[in-house]
Amino acid sequence: MSNGWVLPDEVLRGAQAYTPRPAELADLELLLSGAYAPLTGFMTRADLTSLARRGRLADGTSWPVPVTLHVPAALAEGLDPADPERRALLLTDGEGAPVAGLEVTDRWAARDGLVGVGGPVRRVGDGGHGPFQRLRRGPEEVRPLLPPGRVLGVFADRPLHRPQLAQIAHAARTIGAHLLVMIPVGDGVGGGLPSEALVRSVFAARDRMPPATIVAVPLSRRADEISDALLRARVAAAYGVTHLLSTGEMLSGAGLRVLVPRELAYDNRDGQWRWREDIPPRNRRLALTQAEIDDLLDRGFPLPEWHTPPAVAKELSRARPARRHRGMVIFLTGLSGSGKSTIARGLADVLREQGDRTTTLLDGDVVRRELSAGLGFSKADRDANVRRIGWVAAEIARHRGVGICCPIAPYAQARATAREMALAAGAGFLLVHVATPLEVCEQRDRKGLYARARAGLLTGMTGIDDPYEEPTDADVVVDTTDLTVDEAVRVVMEHLTEHGWIEPRLQSA
C-alpha cells in the first residue's frame, strides 16, 4: 500500500465525489484519525490477497481484517490509477460535505455492480459534524492525556448496568490501571439505541466508575464476532490500552492482555455484587438479560435499582420509551387489489380517532404522484420507491408518530430495508402481509390492470409477469377474501394492543 498522498490539490478539487456507505465512512474516520495505524488508506488487491494467505499486508505488516471501499461501476469508469488526472476521488459524508480525498492506486471488479478501489486517504474539510463530535478524538490526541502505567480498555457497546460497573471497578483496582472507555458509535452497535443515546447512558454511569477517559470510536460491526474482536483489539492498542476487559467474544491480536470477567450476582443479604459462586443460591439474584431489560422498557416498567443506577435507567427510558409512547411504521404489502390500501385507510381512521399519536398515511398511488414521480416499474425503480416510502415513514416514527405505508413492495430486500430504517430511528415496525390470493385480486381488478396484463397490453404487472416475493417475516397476515375491512382492521389493532403499541382500553374504538 502507498504510504502517502502525492496528487496536487487542484486534482482533488476537480475529482468526482462519492458518499460511501455508513460502515465505510466509519472505517474512513478511523483511517484518518490514525486508529487503524499502520493503514493509511483503503486496501488494494495486493493487501487483500496477502491478508487472505498470510494474515499480513503486502508489505509484511500484521493486520487482522479487510478494510475496503466499493463504488458503483459507473463511477469507477471515470477512475484510472495510471492517469494522475483521473485517480482522485472526493469522499463525502451523508450530507455531501467533503471528508477526505482518496488517491486510487488500484481498482478491481467486486460484486453486484460494484468495483473495489484502494489507495491512501487524506482529510479535507473541517473534520465532521454530528452529536458528540468532541468525543471523537483520535489516538494521537488521547494518548498524551492518559497517565503513565497500565490502561484498562473497555468497549461500552451497551449501557453499563451495575454488574458491568462492578466488573470494571474490580478489574481496574486489581491491575492498578487507568480506565479508558471507548463507546462504539457505528452501525450495528448500541443494543438497539441510537449512538447519541448510548453515549448519554454511559456518561450517566460515570460517577460509578473509577477515574476514566471516555472517547467515542466510529466502529461498525463486522461480519463475524472474531473479526470484530481482532479489530477492536488493534484500535484499543492504538489508543494506548495495555489491558482489555472482555465484554463478549474477545481476542487480543495486538499484544494486549485480555481480562475475562467472572460472572457476578447480586447478594440480597447486603445489596452487594459478588462473584456468583460466593453467594448461596437462596440469596442470589442474577443480572437481567438484555431481553428482560428490553421487555421492561417496552412495557413502561422501571428498571430495578438493584440492577441499574437511576441515572442510567432515566436515560434508557428516554431513549426507549414504552411502546405505547413510541413511534412506529405499519407497512402493508400485497398484490394490487388485495385490500391493503383500504385496510391502511381504516387503520389511519381508527388511530386518528384515538388521538394518541399523529398518524400519516403514505398511500401507494399518492406517493407515486408526490414522492416518486418519474420512477417506472423496473426492479430498481420499485426498490427506490419503497426505499423513499420507508425513509419518510421512519422519519415520521422518529418523532413519535405513526407512518402507515401500503405499497405493493414485491421484493423482500426492499421491505427489509424499510424495517431497518424504522428500527434505526428507534421506532417499531409492523409488517402486515395482505395475503389475498391472486385469483381474488383479479376478480376485483378495479383499475383493469390485470385484464390489460393478461391481454399483453401491460408489462411488469406484479403477480402476472413480475414476481411477488411473499413475506416470510410478516408480523400479521390477513386474507381479505372472506374478511370485511372492519374485521381486517380489527385483526391488526388486536395485534398492536397485544404487543403494547396501543392502550388496551382503546382496542374497541
VENZIKA-V755485 format. One record per residue. D_LAST is the distance of its C-alpha to the last C-alpha in Angstrom with 1 decimal. Layout:
# VENZIKA-V755485
d_last = <D_LAST & D_LAST>
This chain:
# VENZIKA-V755485
d_last = <65.5 & 66.9 & 67.2 & 66.7 & 65.7 & 68.6 & 67.1 & 67.8 & 65.0 & 65.4 & 64.5 & 61.2 & 60.4 & 60.8 & 58.9 & 55.8 & 52.6 & 50.0 & 46.9 & 46.9 & 43.9 & 42.5 & 44.5 & 47.6 & 47.1 & 46.9 & 50.2 & 51.7 & 51.0 & 52.6 & 55.6 & 56.1 & 55.9 & 58.4 & 56.0 & 56.9 & 60.6 & 62.9 & 60.7 & 61.1 & 58.9 & 57.1 & 59.0 & 61.3 & 61.9 & 65.0 & 62.9 & 60.3 & 63.0 & 64.9 & 61.7 & 60.9 & 64.5 & 65.6 & 62.7 & 64.4 & 64.4 & 67.2 & 69.4 & 69.2 & 66.7 & 64.4 & 60.7 & 57.7 & 55.2 & 55.0 & 53.9 & 53.5 & 52.3 & 51.2 & 51.0 & 50.3 & 53.3 & 53.5 & 53.8 & 56.4 & 58.6 & 59.5 & 60.5 & 64.1 & 65.4 & 68.9 & 68.5 & 68.4 & 66.8 & 63.9 & 63.0 & 60.9 & 57.1 & 55.1 & 52.0 & 49.1 & 45.9 & 42.4 & 42.8 & 46.2 & 48.4 & 51.6 & 51.9 & 54.9 & 57.6 & 58.3 & 61.8 & 61.3 & 64.3 & 62.9 & 60.3 & 59.5 & 57.1 & 54.2 & 51.2 & 48.5 & 50.3 & 50.9 & 54.3 & 55.3 & 57.2 & 59.1 & 61.2 & 61.5 & 59.0 & 59.6 & 57.2 & 56.7 & 54.5 & 53.5 & 52.2 & 48.4 & 45.3 & 42.1 & 41.0 & 43.7 & 46.5 & 48.9 & 48.3 & 49.1 & 52.8 & 55.2 & 57.7 & 60.6 & 58.8 & 57.5 & 60.6 & 62.8 & 60.2 & 60.4 & 63.0 & 65.8 & 65.5 & 62.7 & 59.2 & 56.2 & 53.6 & 49.9 & 47.3 & 44.1 & 41.6 & 39.1 & 38.3 & 41.1 & 40.2 & 42.7 & 44.2 & 44.9 & 46.3 & 48.6 & 49.8 & 50.6 & 52.4 & 54.4 & 55.5 & 56.5 & 58.4 & 60.1 & 61.5 & 61.9 & 60.0 & 58.2 & 54.5 & 53.2 & 49.4 & 48.4 & 44.8 & 44.0 & 41.9 & 41.8 & 39.5 & 38.2 & 38.9 & 37.0 & 34.9 & 31.9 & 32.5 & 33.6 & 37.3 & 37.2 & 34.8 & 37.3 & 40.2 & 38.5 & 37.8 & 41.5 & 42.8 & 40.7 & 42.9 & 46.1 & 47.4 & 47.3 & 49.4 & 53.2 & 54.7 & 53.0 & 52.9 & 49.6 & 49.3 & 46.6 & 47.7 & 46.1 & 46.2 & 43.9 & 43.5 & 46.1 & 45.8 & 46.8 & 47.2 & 51.0 & 51.1 & 48.8 & 51.0 & 54.2 & 53.0 & 51.6 & 55.0 & 56.9 & 54.7 & 55.1 & 58.8 & 59.0 & 57.4 & 60.1 & 58.3 & 60.8 & 58.5 & 55.0 & 52.5 & 50.6 & 46.8 & 46.6 & 48.9 & 51.7 & 55.2 & 57.7 & 59.5 & 60.8 & 63.2 & 60.6 & 60.5 & 57.0 & 56.0 & 53.7 & 52.0 & 51.8 & 48.6 & 47.8 & 45.9 & 44.9 & 47.3 & 45.7 & 49.1 & 49.5 & 46.5 & 48.5 & 48.0 & 50.8 & 51.8 & 49.9 & 53.0 & 54.3 & 51.4 & 51.4 & 48.3 & 47.2 & 47.2 & 45.7 & 42.2 & 41.8 & 40.2 & 36.6 & 36.0 & 34.2 & 31.4 & 31.1 & 31.1 & 28.4 & 26.2 & 26.7 & 25.9 & 22.8 & 21.4 & 22.6 & 25.4 & 28.8 & 31.6 & 34.3 & 37.2 & 39.8 & 38.7 & 37.7 & 39.3 & 36.9 & 37.6 & 36.8 & 33.6 & 32.6 & 33.3 & 31.4 & 28.2 & 28.6 & 29.2 & 26.6 & 23.7 & 21.0 & 18.8 & 15.8 & 18.1 & 19.8 & 19.8 & 19.3 & 20.2 & 18.3 & 21.2 & 21.0 & 24.4 & 25.8 & 28.4 & 28.4 & 26.5 & 24.5 & 21.1 & 20.4 & 20.1 & 17.8 & 15.4 & 15.9 & 15.0 & 11.7 & 11.0 & 12.3 & 10.3 & 6.8 & 8.8 & 10.6 & 7.9 & 7.3 & 11.1 & 12.4 & 14.8 & 16.5 & 15.7 & 18.6 & 18.8 & 22.3 & 22.8 & 25.9 & 27.8 & 27.1 & 28.2 & 31.3 & 32.2 & 31.5 & 31.9 & 34.0 & 36.2 & 39.5 & 38.4 & 39.3 & 38.2 & 40.6 & 39.4 & 40.2 & 38.3 & 35.3 & 35.3 & 35.8 & 32.8 & 30.5 & 32.1 & 31.5 & 27.8 & 27.6 & 29.5 & 27.4 & 24.1 & 25.8 & 26.8 & 23.3 & 22.2 & 25.4 & 24.2 & 20.9 & 18.9 & 17.1 & 19.4 & 18.2 & 21.4 & 22.2 & 26.0 & 27.9 & 29.4 & 31.9 & 33.8 & 32.9 & 34.8 & 32.9 & 29.5 & 31.0 & 32.1 & 28.6 & 27.5 & 30.5 & 29.9 & 26.3 & 27.6 & 30.6 & 28.4 & 27.0 & 23.6 & 21.6 & 21.9 & 19.9 & 21.9 & 20.3 & 23.0 & 22.1 & 25.1 & 25.6 & 29.4 & 31.8 & 33.0 & 29.5 & 29.1 & 32.6 & 31.9 & 29.1 & 31.2 & 29.7 & 31.9 & 35.0 & 35.3 & 36.0 & 38.6 & 40.4 & 40.4 & 41.8 & 44.4 & 45.5 & 44.4 & 41.8 & 42.3 & 40.0 & 37.2 & 34.9 & 35.3 & 38.5 & 41.1 & 39.0 & 37.5 & 33.9 & 33.8 & 31.0 & 29.2 & 30.3 & 28.1 & 24.6 & 21.8 & 19.8 & 21.4 & 19.9 & 22.2 & 20.9 & 24.0 & 22.4 & 18.6 & 16.6 & 14.7 & 11.3 & 12.8 & 14.2 & 11.1 & 9.6 & 13.0 & 12.9 & 9.6 & 11.1 & 14.3 & 13.0 & 11.7 & 14.9 & 17.1 & 15.8 & 14.6 & 11.3 & 10.8 & 10.3 & 8.5 & 5.4 & 5.6 & 3.8 & 0.0>
